[in-house]
Amino acid sequence: MVLYFYHILEKNTLAHLALFAVALIYAANFSIAKIVLGGAYIGPSAFIVCRVSAALFLFVVYHAIFVKEKISKEDIKPLFWCAVFGVATNQLFFFLGLALTTPIHAALIMTTTPIVVLLVEAFMKGVKITSTKIIGILLAFGGAIFIILSGKELSFNKQTTLGDLFVFANAASYSVYLVKIKPFIGKYHPITINRITFMFGLLMVLPFGLLGLQNVSWHTFDIKIWSAFLYVLIFTTFFTYYFNAWAMLIVNPSVVGVYIYLQPLLTAVIALLAGSDQLEWNVVFAAVFIFFGVFLVSYKKKLQSR
């Protein structure tokens, strides 16, 4: 059945569906992860170790059964640096930043990711920044900011400033990862790449979260906490990295990055479906900007792929 739909749909369409799934998973993750972290069931660094360990286990099992692909020796060092930027640095800086700043600040700063990706692509790979991409990113950026700031107030102090810097370091680090990982996407299976990067990533984050893991009271986890915990481990880590890597077989990193603008919109939609919010004109207004912006960023790539 899966193969049947794969042949019917264009690869470009499937890539965008995968990226939409990633945005949806992250949008739900904001509320789900808060159930675990907000209740102080596990510390941020220990949580990261669990995320990376669980994802690595799944990548290793999947690779051993279905892929069985080897990495060339000359690619090990570049993939190590991909792990530095895409697994260890970005996750550690995000959780450190989120502990010091507010969710509003973090959400605003994360919207810089597609812009940074575009600049990194231009600097490292010589990719031309077209006017269409710039307009698309600005439209999607404006729509995302409009949703995030609607009815919210910003406040600044020394603590939030440091947290903001950490979150921006996370966004910049992940942007570099999206560009650096691209050359390996067509060379190796996405599972093979993630297996290597998460193996290196675990070695890097383990010293930060090992002590925290020893202090976790696992017996206090009820069904709700375990469900939220496993969602973050499986969906927010394993599936998001796999879908992003697979999508980059077809689209540029800038297209992958711009999908971050869908997250605040999908968060609002989830809140509406859950009955915890009401539909307001600002959500509809912002949705038009975001979807049109995403379309513009990916439009030329779609034409080239035909």
Sequence and secondary structure as in RCSB ss.txt:
>XXXX:A:sequence
MVLYFYHILEKNTLAHLALFAVALIYAANFSIAKIVLGGAYIGPSAFIVCRVSAALFLFVVYHAIFVKEKISKED
IKPLFWCAVFGVATNQLFFFLGLALTTPIHAALIMTTTPIVVLLVEAFMKGVKITSTKIIGILLAFGGAIFIILS
GKELSFNKQTTLGDLFVFANAASYSVYLVKIKPFIGKYHPITINRITFMFGLLMVLPFGLLGLQNVSWHTFDIKI
WSAFLYVLIFTTFFTYYFNAWAMLIVNPSVVGVYIYLQPLLTAVIALLAGSDQLEWNVVFAAVFIFFGVFLVSYK
KKLQSR
>XXXX:A:secstr
 HHHHHHHS HHHHHHHHHHHHHHHHHHHHHHHHHHHHTTSS HHHHHHHHHHHHHHHHHHHIIIII     HHH
HHHHHHHHIIIIIIHHHHHHHHHHHS HHHHHHHHTTHHHHHHHHIIIII     HHHHHHHHHHHHHHHHHHHT
T      HHHHHHHHHHHHHHHHHHHHHHHHHHHHTTS HHHHHHHHHHHHHHHHHHHHHHHHHT  GGG  HHH
HHHHHHIIIIIIIIHHHHHHHHTTTS HHHHHHGGGHHHHHHHHHHHHTTSS   HHHHHHHHHHHHHHHHHHHH
HHHHT 
